[in-house]
Amino acid sequence: MSTSSQPALGSSNVSSKSVLAAMLLAAIKNAQGAAKPDAPVALIAQDSANPAVAHCCQAYNDAMQAARAQGESQYGSTQAGERAYRHAMPPLSGPDNIRDFIASVAHGMLLDAIKGSDGARLLYAAQIAYGAVEKPAPRPPGRPASK
């Protein structure tokens, strides 16, 4: 039997969501205790391997901090961050930008900067845009010509 205050994953009456929620709550409490009260807070991760995602995260953080500095409520500053995140996303032009757009949407949904229903519509738009990108002509069937 576990002495931890967190529920065991294997127990039948505990869902994985409640275990995850308990773990997140513990992590948040630990992080709050370690942070300096006057230090600026990074609101969402900016250390993404994808520069487009990192750019969106930076825009989100900057907008939230600016809104807080102007006296906005938590809700108002979050709304400002969400708008900035979406506006910083790459355009749906060309295969590389479309892939970056998809990565930005997925990351934004993961962090709740983009709501699920909005994310689904954005991913659908990316699918349509990718289908519209000109692709090289297919090779004719058969064996390659010998020289």
Secondary structure, DSSP 8 states (H G I E B T S, - for coil): ---SSS--TT-TTS-HHHHHHHHHHHHHHHHHHHS-TTS----S----SSHHHHHHHHHHHHHHHHHHHTT--HHHHHHHHHHHHHHTS--S-SHHHHHHHHHHHHHHHHTTSS-HHHHHHHHHHHHHHHHHS-------SS-----
